[in-house]
Amino acid sequence: MLGVIGGTVFLKHNILKPKTEKIKTVQGTALIQKTNSIVFIPRHGFPAKIPPHKINHKANILALKKMGVKEIIGVNSVGSLKKEIKPGTIAVPNDYINLFNVQTFFDKEIKHITPALSAMLRKKLLNAAKRLNINVLNKGVYFQSLGPRLETPAESRFASRIADFVGMTMASEATLAKELELEYAAICSVDNYANGIAGKAMHSSIVKNASLNAEKIWQIIEKTADQK
């Protein structure tokens, strides 16, 4: 089974059925949906009411492990920090920066991991996109900001020096998955320019643009799930 954590845009496109199941963990309850080969978690709940800073990442990752998942794909809506990376781009980042509010399962023991995105799972995603003839940016650094607000123009300029995309959720998932020895990679839909990079970022346009890549991204995920 392949684990997928994504936004409810997939539900709006009727890619998944609305039937959900609750999985209890020691960190709380996660909501899942299942197909024959995929366990999907709607990151913001169903219906989508959970803001990014209130997402229970620990429960989500634990629930997927409890379901026997060993590989997780995070689907993320991001803002571009570089003018040459235009909205509409689909990207598979190869690294991330998470300097604030770093989440961990290691609250009662001294243990350190070396955070990283799964090279093996990234390769599967890129191979799937190639087989489907879908153009994908094969690298990029994701900068995690603190939600729920968008970044200030000054924050965007700062982040643009060291990263290519900005978002609010992916790095937390990646770190927690690595702590549980699960493979994690992300596929990002670039839905806007970060605030101040090319004008003012608007939430309404981000939501609208997020749906444009949904079907292509789901095709890549299904093709990835088929790979052994």
C-alpha positions in Angstrom: 0.0 0.0 0.0 1.2 3.5 -0.9 0.4 6.3 1.6 -0.7 9.7 0.2 -1.3 12.9 2.2 -2.9 15.6 0.3 -5.4 18.4 0.1 -9.1 18.0 -0.4 -8.8 19.2 -4.0 -8.7 15.5 -4.9 -12.1 15.1 -3.3 -13.6 17.9 -5.3 -12.4 16.2 -8.5 -14.1 13.0 -7.4 -10.8 11.2 -7.6 -11.5 9.4 -4.3 -14.8 8.3 -2.8 -16.1 10.4 0.1 -16.3 7.3 2.4 -13.8 7.8 5.2 -12.5 5.7 8.1 -11.1 6.9 11.5 -7.8 5.4 12.7 -6.9 5.9 16.3 -3.3 6.4 17.4 -1.5 7.4 20.6 -1.2 10.9 19.1 -4.9 11.3 18.1 -7.2 10.2 15.4 -6.6 10.4 11.6 -9.1 10.3 8.8 -8.3 8.0 5.9 -9.7 6.8 2.6 -8.6 3.7 0.8 -8.4 2.3 -2.7 -7.0 -1.1 -3.6 -3.4 0.2 -3.6 -3.5 3.7 -1.9 -4.3 4.9 1.7 -5.2 8.6 1.4 -5.3 11.1 4.3 -7.1 14.4 3.5 -4.6 16.7 5.3 -7.2 19.4 6.1 -9.9 16.9 7.0 -13.2 16.1 5.2 -14.8 18.6 4.8 -11.7 20.8 4.8 -11.8 22.7 8.1 -8.3 22.1 9.7 -6.0 25.0 9.2 -2.3 24.2 8.4 -1.0 25.1 11.9 -3.6 22.8 13.5 -2.9 19.7 11.4 -2.1 16.6 13.6 0.9 15.5 11.5 1.9 12.9 14.2 -1.4 11.2 14.1 -1.4 11.1 10.3 2.0 9.5 10.0 1.3 7.0 12.8 -2.0 6.1 11.2 -0.3 5.3 7.9 2.3 3.2 9.6 -0.5 1.4 11.5 -2.1 0.6 8.1 1.2 -1.1 7.0 2.3 1.7 4.7 6.1 2.0 4.1 6.1 4.7 1.4 4.4 8.0 1.7 3.9 10.7 -0.9 3.0 14.2 0.3 1.1 16.3 -2.2 1.6 20.0 -1.5 0.4 23.3 -2.9 3.4 25.7 -2.9 4.3 29.3 -3.8 7.2 29.9 -6.1 10.2 31.8 -4.8 11.8 32.1 -8.2 10.3 34.0 -11.1 11.5 31.4 -13.5 9.4 28.7 -11.7 6.0 29.7 -12.9 2.6 28.8 -11.5 1.3 25.7 -13.1 4.6 23.8 -12.6 4.6 20.4 -11.0 7.8 19.7 -9.0 9.4 16.9 -7.0 11.7 18.6 -4.5 15.0 17.1 -3.4 15.5 18.9 -0.1 13.8 21.1 2.4 14.3 23.7 5.1 12.4 23.7 8.4 13.8 26.1 10.9 10.7 26.8 13.0 8.3 24.6 15.0 10.2 21.4 14.1 8.0 18.4 15.0 9.3 15.2 16.5 8.2 11.9 18.1 11.3 12.1 20.3 10.0 14.0 23.3 11.1 11.5 25.9 14.4 10.3 24.6 17.6 11.7 23.1 17.6 10.6 19.6 18.6 12.3 16.4 17.9 11.6 12.7 19.4 12.9 9.5 16.4 14.4 7.7 16.1 13.7 4.0 13.6 13.0 1.3 13.6 9.5 -0.1 15.8 9.2 -3.2 14.1 5.9 -4.0 10.6 7.3 -3.9 11.5 10.4 -5.7 12.9 8.3 -8.5 9.6 6.4 -8.7 7.6 9.7 -9.0 9.9 11.0 -11.7 9.8 7.7 -13.6 6.0 7.7 -13.4 5.8 11.3 -14.7 8.1 10.4 -17.6 6.1 7.4 -18.6 2.9 9.6 -18.6 4.7 12.3 -20.6 3.9 14.8 -17.9 6.5 17.6 -17.5 7.9 17.7 -13.9 10.6 19.8 -12.4 13.0 17.2 -11.0 14.5 19.2 -8.1 14.0 22.1 -5.8 14.3 23.2 -2.2 11.1 23.5 -0.1 11.0 26.2 2.6 8.5 25.6 5.3 6.9 28.7 6.8 4.5 29.0 9.8 0.8 29.1 8.9 -1.9 30.0 8.7 -0.9 33.4 7.2 1.1 33.8 4.0 4.7 35.1 4.1 5.5 38.8 4.1 7.4 40.2 1.0 10.6 40.4 3.2 10.2 36.8 4.2 9.8 35.8 0.6 13.0 37.6 -0.4 14.8 36.0 2.5 13.6 32.5 1.6 14.3 33.0 -2.1 18.0 33.1 -1.4 18.0 29.6 -0.1 15.0 27.8 -1.5 12.7 27.5 -4.5 9.2 26.9 -3.0 7.4 27.9 0.1 4.7 26.0 1.9 3.3 25.2 5.4 3.2 21.4 5.8 5.6 19.2 3.9 8.7 19.4 6.0 6.8 18.4 9.2 5.5 15.2 7.4 8.9 14.4 6.0 10.7 14.6 9.3 8.2 12.6 11.2 8.1 9.9 8.5 11.9 9.6 8.7 11.8 9.2 12.5 9.5 6.2 11.9 11.8 4.9 9.2 9.2 5.4 6.5 10.1 6.5 2.9 8.7 10.0 2.2 8.8 12.1 -1.0 6.7 15.0 -2.1 5.1 16.2 -5.3 4.3 19.9 -5.4 1.8 21.9 -7.4 3.2 25.5 -7.8 -0.1 27.4 -7.5 1.2 31.0 -7.1 4.2 33.2 -6.7 5.1 33.7 -3.1 3.9 37.1 -1.7 6.2 39.9 -3.1 8.0 37.8 -5.7 5.7 38.8 -8.5 2.9 40.9 -6.9 0.6 40.1 -4.1 -0.4 36.5 -3.3 -4.2 36.0 -2.9 -5.7 32.9 -1.1 -8.6 32.8 -3.6 -6.2 32.4 -6.6 -4.2 29.8 -4.8 -7.2 27.6 -4.2 -8.3 28.0 -7.8 -4.9 27.2 -9.3 -4.5 24.2 -7.0 -7.2 22.3 -8.8 -5.5 22.7 -12.2 -2.8 20.1 -11.6 -4.9 17.7 -9.5 -5.7 15.1 -12.1 -2.2 15.0 -13.5 -0.7 14.6 -10.0 -3.1 11.8 -9.3 -2.2 10.0 -12.5 1.5 10.2 -11.4 0.6 8.8 -8.0 -1.4 5.9 -9.4 1.5 5.1 -11.8 3.9 5.3 -8.8 1.7 2.9 -6.8 2.0 0.4 -9.7 5.8 0.3 -9.5 7.3 -2.5 -7.5 
